[in-house]
Amino acid sequence: MRKYKHHILYTVIVAILLSLITINNDSIVSALSYSSNVGVGFTFNPTLSVSISPSDLVISNLVPGSTLDSNAINVSVASNASYGYTLSASVSNESLVHSNNINTFSSIATNADLSDLDNSEDTNIWGYSTSLDSSTTWSSYNGLSSSNNITLINTNSNVSSNLDFKIAAKAASTQASGTYTGVINFTAVSNVAPMSLLDSFIASGAEMYNGYFKMQDMTHSICSNVDIEESELQLIDVRDNRIYWVAKLKDGNCWMTQNLDLDLSHEVALTSETSDIDPESYGTTIYTTDTGYSKDETTGVVSWLPSTIDNSGIQRADTIDMIWNGDSATTPGWTNNYNNPYSANPGNRYRYTSPSSYGESNYNSLETCANANNNDINGCGHTHFGNYYNWSATAASNNTYGYNSGTVENSICPKNWSLPSSNKYKILLQTQGVWSNSGNNYTDSGFNNLRTTPLYFARFGSVYLGSSYRLGLSGYYWSNKVNDADYTEYLGFTESTIQNFIYAKRSGLSVRCIAR
């Protein structure tokens, strides 16, 4: 039961006035004052009551070899708990025991209506049935458990409920006559407030940084404790202080709902303290000094420093020519190289001016957001496109040509986040009502749902063969699945299709991270 405290502060002022009469008859008034705060508080305790009438369930004159049901009792629940309550039932013993302590009736294992119970080959069995709020239709008969509470009512409001409850039993023709007894326990518990992402972070004891909770402090328990579907929160990436919207989505996972926007540097290493780098991976076949890794033997911290071979990699030009009609435009400095990590920062952020501007040919309605407000959930801040990354940059490696199969262990995602698998993308989009369950098709509203709240996937195109490709027409997102030495799986979509396929590792795609 949750307690709510409200404190009201009162200010008490006491004034003492002194009048002084001088020789020249001028009045001088001097005021003294005293101020004190008095705390006032109260505790609100939600009420919850259960009444049962009558108090016994009785099956009278059960004939050997037949089935009969009992009288009905009424279980009434009343509460002013804000988030409703749960009524459940269990039994002290699953068998109703004869007064001789030998013969029993056992609780049924499967659901059955009264006629099915009567036609069952099993005998000496019993079960319960319910009818909610004076409904004349009884449900099938079910078994009760001594180890688990069976939920009878679960409501998220504080309305009163009335539940009629009865039992039925089937006797064998040779069953001993007499009385069979047992005890049914009814339990009502008030529900606590549904937990948002913010509530879950607060409950975890995580500390805030620059006014935000940290991406790096996300845990599986923080995400799993969230009850509010599609609950959103802004978190800060301590590596560069960029702020991202994240949400718990319908697949049960917490996702970034903005593309990763981390600018890589030849001078600044990513470390296992703040990035998705597993210290246990160091020294394995693909996470070695040859791919840019090192380990501090004193602290155990593993680092990855992007390569500077041939003065290439890390393209951060803010003047990349972004063509929004699907034509190609040269991306300066980007080469078709597997070994070096490439990251292109397009500089300005872009968004569509409204959801209606997502039409197949209406690409001129894009609005430049040069100074995006990252706190604007519906504007440039929420839908910014992030950076392009080739596969080496995405996998946090200076050479991924040797990655021939399997999945990557490390990535440039923040610590406690990772690259999604192709299957996780598909499950997410299916549960969000975007991807149909058959073929590579959208649902009726899928294309719009893909690019608006709460997913915000963007048609940011890619860098292909050193040029921008299908910018404004298609979206491409890396997954963690390696296909072969040259290609990696990705999520791709156009205005008409959506699919998992493979893309050349030397190309630049968007990155969207999922909480581990």
C-alpha positions in Angstrom: 0.0 0.0 0.0 1.5 3.3 -1.0 1.4 6.3 1.3 1.0 9.9 0.0 2.4 12.8 2.0 1.6 16.4 1.4 3.4 19.2 3.4 1.9 22.7 3.7 4.0 25.5 5.0 2.5 28.4 6.9 4.2 31.6 7.7 3.5 33.1 11.2 4.3 36.8 11.7 4.3 38.5 15.1 4.7 42.2 15.1 5.4 44.4 18.2 4.9 48.2 17.8 6.6 50.7 20.1 5.6 54.4 20.0 8.3 56.8 21.3 7.3 60.5 22.1 10.2 62.9 21.8 10.6 66.4 23.1 9.6 68.1 19.9 6.4 65.9 19.7 7.4 64.1 16.5 6.3 60.5 16.6 8.8 57.8 15.8 7.4 54.3 15.2 9.8 51.3 15.3 8.5 47.8 14.2 10.0 44.5 15.2 8.9 41.3 13.4 9.4 37.5 13.8 8.9 34.9 11.1 8.8 31.1 11.5 7.8 28.2 9.2 5.5 25.5 10.6 5.4 22.2 8.8 2.0 20.6 8.3 1.6 17.1 6.9 -0.9 14.2 6.5 -0.8 10.6 5.3 -3.5 9.3 3.0 -4.2 5.6 3.3 -6.3 4.1 0.5 -9.0 1.8 1.8 -9.8 -1.7 0.5 -12.5 -4.0 1.8 -13.8 -7.5 0.9 -17.1 -8.9 2.1 -18.4 -12.4 1.4 -22.0 -13.5 1.8 -23.0 -16.2 2.7 -19.7 -17.5 4.1 -20.0 -21.2 3.0 -20.1 -23.1 -0.3 -22.3 -26.2 0.0 -23.1 -29.0 -2.4 -26.1 -30.8 -1.0 -27.1 -34.4 -1.9 -24.4 -35.1 -4.5 -25.4 -38.5 -6.0 -22.7 -41.1 -6.6 -21.7 -41.2 -10.2 -23.1 -37.7 -11.0 -22.1 -34.0 -11.1 -23.7 -31.2 -9.2 -22.9 -27.5 -8.5 -23.2 -25.5 -5.3 -24.9 -22.4 -4.1 -23.3 -19.1 -5.2 -21.6 -16.8 -2.8 -21.1 -13.1 -3.5 -17.6 -11.6 -3.1 -17.8 -7.8 -2.9 -14.8 -5.5 -3.2 -14.7 -1.8 -2.5 -11.7 0.5 -2.6 -10.7 4.1 -3.2 -7.2 3.1 -4.3 -6.3 5.3 -7.3 -5.0 2.5 -9.5 -7.5 -0.2 -8.7 -7.0 -3.5 -7.2 -6.6 -7.3 -7.8 -8.8 -10.0 -6.3 -7.3 -13.5 -6.3 -8.1 -16.9 -4.8 -6.2 -19.9 -3.7 -6.8 -23.0 -1.6 -5.1 -24.3 1.5 -5.2 -27.7 0.0 -6.1 -28.6 -3.6 -8.1 -31.7 -2.3 -11.3 -31.6 -0.4 -10.9 -34.1 2.3 -13.4 -36.5 3.8 -13.9 -36.5 7.6 -12.2 -39.8 7.7 -9.0 -38.0 6.4 -8.6 -40.7 3.7 -11.0 -40.1 0.8 -10.6 -36.9 -1.3 -11.9 -34.8 -4.2 -9.1 -33.3 -6.3 -9.1 -29.9 -8.0 -9.4 -30.3 -11.8 -6.4 -29.6 -14.0 -8.2 -28.2 -17.1 -11.1 -25.9 -17.8 -14.5 -27.5 -18.4 -18.1 -26.4 -18.4 -20.6 -28.3 -16.2 -21.6 -30.8 -18.9 -17.9 -31.5 -19.8 -17.3 -32.0 -16.1 -20.2 -34.4 -16.0 -18.9 -36.3 -19.1 -15.3 -36.4 -17.9 -13.8 -39.8 -17.3 -12.2 -38.4 -14.2 -14.1 -38.8 -11.0 -13.9 -37.4 -7.5 -13.0 -34.0 -8.9 -14.1 -30.4 -8.2 -13.6 -26.9 -9.6 -14.8 -23.3 -9.3 -16.7 -20.9 -11.6 -17.4 -17.2 -11.5 -19.9 -14.6 -12.7 -18.9 -11.0 -12.6 -21.3 -8.2 -11.6 -24.5 -10.3 -11.6 -24.0 -11.7 -15.1 -26.2 -14.6 -15.8 -23.5 -16.3 -17.8 -21.2 -18.6 -15.8 -17.7 -19.2 -17.0 -16.2 -22.7 -17.3 -15.1 -24.6 -14.2 -11.4 -24.3 -13.3 -9.0 -25.7 -10.8 -7.6 -23.8 -7.8 -4.0 -24.0 -6.7 -2.4 -24.0 -3.3 0.9 -22.6 -4.6 -0.3 -19.7 -6.8 -3.1 -17.1 -6.5 -5.6 -17.3 -9.3 -6.6 -13.8 -10.4 -10.4 -13.3 -10.4 -10.6 -9.5 -10.9 -7.9 -7.0 -12.0 -9.1 -3.4 -12.4 -7.2 -0.2 -12.9 -9.9 2.0 -11.4 -11.4 2.2 -7.9 -14.9 1.1 -8.9 -16.6 -1.5 -6.7 -17.0 -5.0 -8.0 -19.3 -7.9 -7.2 -18.3 -11.5 -8.0 -20.6 -14.5 -7.7 -18.6 -17.7 -7.0 -19.6 -21.3 -6.9 -18.1 -24.8 -7.1 -19.1 -28.1 -8.7 -18.0 -31.6 -8.1 -18.3 -35.0 -9.8 -18.4 -38.1 -7.6 -17.5 -41.7 -8.3 -20.2 -44.3 -7.9 -18.1 -45.9 -5.2 -17.1 -42.8 -3.4 -17.5 -42.8 0.4 -20.5 -40.9 1.7 -20.0 -38.1 4.1 -18.8 -34.5 4.2 -15.8 -33.3 2.3 -14.3 -29.9 3.3 -11.6 -27.4 2.4 -10.8 -23.7 2.6 -10.7 -21.1 -0.2 -8.7 -18.0 0.5 -9.7 -14.7 -1.2 -7.1 -11.9 -1.3 -7.5 -8.3 -2.5 -4.4 -6.1 -3.1 -4.5 -2.4 -4.2 -2.4 -1.7 -7.3 0.5 0.7 -7.2 0.9 3.6 -9.6 2.1 2.5 -13.1 5.8 3.2 -13.4 7.2 5.4 -16.2 10.8 5.5 -17.4 11.5 8.5 -15.2 10.0 6.7 -12.2 12.1 3.7 -12.9 15.3 5.7 -13.1 14.5 7.5 -9.8 13.6 4.2 -8.1 17.0 2.7 -9.2 18.9 5.3 -7.3 20.8 6.5 -10.5 22.4 9.9 -10.2 21.6 12.7 -12.6 24.3 14.4 -14.8 23.9 17.9 -16.1 20.2 17.7 -15.4 19.6 14.3 -17.1 19.9 10.6 -16.2 22.7 9.0 -18.1 22.4 6.6 -21.1 25.2 4.6 -19.5 23.1 3.9 -16.4 20.3 2.1 -18.3 19.9 -1.4 -17.0 17.6 -4.4 -17.8 15.8 -4.0 -14.6 15.2 -0.2 -15.1 13.5 -1.0 -18.5 11.6 -4.1 -17.3 10.1 -2.2 -14.3 8.4 0.3 -16.6 4.6 -0.3 -16.8 3.6 2.5 -19.1 3.9 1.4 -22.7 5.8 3.9 -25.0 7.0 5.9 -22.0 9.6 8.3 -23.1 12.6 10.0 -21.4 15.6 12.1 -22.4 18.9 10.7 -21.4 22.4 12.2 -21.8 25.4 10.4 -23.4 28.3 11.3 -21.1 30.8 10.7 -23.9 29.8 14.0 -25.7 26.9 15.3 -23.6 24.4 14.8 -26.5 20.9 14.2 -25.4 18.7 11.5 -26.8 15.0 10.5 -26.5 14.5 6.9 -25.5 11.3 4.9 -25.0 10.1 1.6 -23.8 8.2 0.2 -26.9 5.6 -2.5 -27.4 8.2 -5.3 -27.9 9.2 -4.8 -24.2 12.6 -3.3 -25.0 13.9 0.2 -24.5 15.2 1.8 -27.7 16.8 5.0 -28.7 14.2 6.9 -30.8 16.8 9.1 -32.4 19.8 8.1 -34.5 23.2 8.0 -32.9 25.0 11.3 -33.4 28.5 10.5 -31.8 31.4 12.1 -33.7 34.4 9.9 -33.7 37.9 11.3 -33.2 41.4 10.0 -34.0 42.6 11.6 -30.8 39.9 10.4 -28.3 39.5 6.7 -27.6 36.2 5.0 -26.7 36.5 3.0 -23.5 34.7 0.1 -21.8 33.7 2.6 -19.1 31.3 4.5 -21.2 30.9 2.6 -24.6 29.5 -0.7 -25.7 32.9 -2.4 -25.4 33.1 -5.7 -23.4 36.4 -6.0 -21.5 36.2 -9.8 -21.9 36.4 -9.5 -25.7 39.9 -8.0 -25.6 42.5 -10.3 -27.0 40.0 -12.4 -29.0 40.5 -12.9 -32.7 38.8 -9.6 -33.8 39.4 -7.3 -30.8 43.2 -6.9 -30.8 45.8 -4.2 -31.2 45.5 -4.7 -35.0 41.9 -3.5 -34.8 42.7 -0.5 -32.5 42.2 -2.1 -29.1 44.3 -1.8 -26.0 43.9 -2.7 -22.3 45.1 -1.0 -19.1 46.3 -3.9 -17.1 46.0 -1.9 -13.8 42.4 -0.8 -14.2 41.1 -3.4 -16.7 39.7 -0.7 -18.9 39.7 -1.6 -22.6 40.0 1.2 -25.2 39.4 1.5 -28.9 41.2 4.3 -30.9 39.9 4.9 -34.4 42.6 4.4 -37.1 44.4 7.3 -38.9 45.8 5.1 -41.7 46.4 7.1 -44.9 45.0 10.2 -43.2 41.5 8.9 -43.9 38.5 7.9 -41.9 36.4 10.1 -39.6 34.7 12.4 -42.1 33.2 15.2 -40.1 32.7 17.9 -42.8 29.6 20.0 -42.2 29.4 20.9 -45.9 28.5 17.5 -47.2 26.1 18.1 -50.1 22.8 16.5 -49.1 20.5 15.9 -52.1 16.9 15.2 -51.0 15.5 14.0 -54.3 17.2 10.7 -54.3 20.0 11.7 -56.7 23.7 11.1 -55.9 26.0 13.7 -54.5 29.7 13.2 -53.8 30.6 12.9 -50.1 34.0 14.4 -49.7 36.7 12.3 -48.0 34.6 9.1 -47.9 36.4 6.2 -49.6 35.4 2.6 -50.3 37.5 1.2 -47.5 36.8 -1.7 -45.2 39.7 -1.1 -42.8 39.2 2.5 -41.6 36.2 3.6 -39.5 34.3 6.3 -41.4 31.7 8.6 -39.8 30.1 11.4 -41.8 28.4 14.3 -39.9 26.0 16.1 -42.2 26.0 19.2 -40.0 22.5 20.6 -40.2 19.6 18.5 -38.9 16.5 18.0 -41.1 12.9 17.1 -40.6 9.7 16.9 -42.6 7.5 20.0 -41.9 4.5 17.8 -41.1 3.5 14.1 -41.4 1.5 14.9 -44.5 4.7 15.9 -46.3 5.8 12.3 -46.4 4.2 11.8 -49.9 6.2 9.7 -52.4 7.1 12.8 -54.5 6.9 15.6 -52.0 10.6 15.9 -51.1 10.8 19.7 -51.4 8.9 20.3 -48.2 11.9 19.5 -46.0 12.8 22.2 -43.5 16.4 22.7 -42.4 16.9 22.7 -38.6 20.3 24.3 -38.3 19.9 25.0 -34.6 17.7 22.1 -33.6 16.0 22.3 -30.2 16.7 18.8 -28.8 14.0 19.3 -26.2 11.3 19.6 -28.9 9.8 16.1 -28.9 7.8 16.8 -32.1 10.4 18.9 -34.0 14.0 18.7 -35.1 15.4 17.6 -31.8 13.4 14.3 -31.8 13.8 13.4 -35.4 17.4 14.5 -36.1 19.2 12.1 -38.4 22.5 11.6 -36.6 25.7 10.5 -38.5 26.4 8.0 -41.2 28.8 5.2 -40.1 30.5 2.5 -42.1 30.6 -1.0 -40.6 34.1 -0.6 -39.0 32.9 2.6 -37.2 29.7 0.9 -36.2 31.4 -2.2 -34.8 34.1 -0.1 -33.1 37.0 -1.6 -35.1 39.7 -0.5 -37.5 39.2 -3.5 -39.7 36.1 -5.6 -40.0 37.0 -7.4 -43.2 37.8 -10.4 -41.0 34.3 -10.5 -39.5 32.9 -13.3 -41.7 29.9 -14.5 -39.6 28.1 -14.3 -36.4 27.3 -11.1 -34.4 29.6 -8.3 -33.1 30.3 -8.1 -29.4 31.3 -4.4 -29.4 29.8 -1.3 -31.0 29.9 2.5 -30.8 26.6 2.5 -28.8 26.8 3.8 -25.2 27.6 1.4 -22.5 24.6 -0.9 -21.6 23.3 -0.4 -25.2 24.0 -2.4 -28.3 23.3 -2.8 -32.0 19.9 -4.6 -32.6 19.7 -7.9 -34.4 17.7 -8.0 -37.6 15.1 -10.1 -35.8 14.7 -7.5 -33.0 14.0 -4.8 -35.7 11.4 -7.0 -37.2 9.7 -7.9 -33.9 9.7 -4.3 -32.9 8.0 -3.1 -36.1 5.5 -5.9 -36.0 4.4 -5.2 -32.4 4.2 -1.5 -33.2 1.9 -2.2 -36.1 4.3 -1.2 -38.9 5.4 -4.5 -40.5 2.9 -7.0 -41.6 3.3 -10.6 -40.5 3.7 -11.9 -44.0 6.1 -10.7 -46.7 8.0 -7.4 -46.8 4.9 -5.3 -46.5 3.7 -2.4 -44.3 0.5 -2.6 -42.4 -2.3 -0.2 -43.5 -0.8 2.6 -41.4 2.7 1.2 -41.2 4.6 3.7 -43.4 3.3 6.7 -41.4 3.8 4.9 -38.1 7.4 4.1 -38.9 8.4 7.8 -39.2 6.3 9.3 -36.4 5.8 8.9 -32.7 7.1 6.9 -31.0 9.6 5.3 -33.5 10.9 8.3 -35.6 12.8 6.2 -38.1 14.1 8.5 -40.8 14.6 8.3 -44.6 18.2 9.4 -44.3 19.4 7.3 -47.2 23.0 6.1 -47.0 26.5 6.8 -48.3 27.1 4.3 -51.1 30.2 4.2 -53.3 31.3 7.5 -51.7 28.1 9.4 -52.5 24.8 10.1 -50.8 22.2 7.6 -51.9 18.4 7.8 -51.8 18.4 10.6 -49.3 14.8 11.5 -48.5 13.6 8.2 -50.2 14.8 5.3 -48.1 16.1 4.5 -44.6 19.0 2.2 -43.8 20.0 1.0 -40.3 22.8 -1.4 -39.4 22.2 -4.5 -37.4 24.7 -6.6 -35.4 24.6 -9.6 -37.8 27.6 -10.2 -40.1 26.7 -11.9 -43.4 30.3 -12.5 -44.8 33.6 -10.6 -45.2 32.0 -7.9 -47.4 28.4 -7.5 -46.2 26.3 -7.1 -43.0 22.6 -7.3 -42.4 20.5 -4.1 -42.1 17.0 -2.8 -41.8 15.9 -1.0 -44.9 12.7 0.6 -46.0 11.2 2.7 -48.9 7.8 4.2 -49.3 6.5 0.8 -50.4 8.6 -2.0 -48.8 10.4 -2.9 -45.6 12.9 -5.7 -45.2 16.1 -7.1 -43.7 18.8 -7.5 -46.3 22.6 -7.1 -46.6 24.7 -4.0 -47.3 28.4 -3.4 -48.1 30.4 -2.8 -45.0 32.2 0.1 -46.7 28.9 2.1 -47.0 27.5 4.6 -44.5 24.3 3.8 -42.7 22.4 5.1 -39.6 22.8 3.5 -36.2 19.9 3.0 -33.7 20.8 1.4 -30.3 18.7 -0.9 -28.1 19.2 -1.3 -24.3 20.9 -4.5 -23.3 
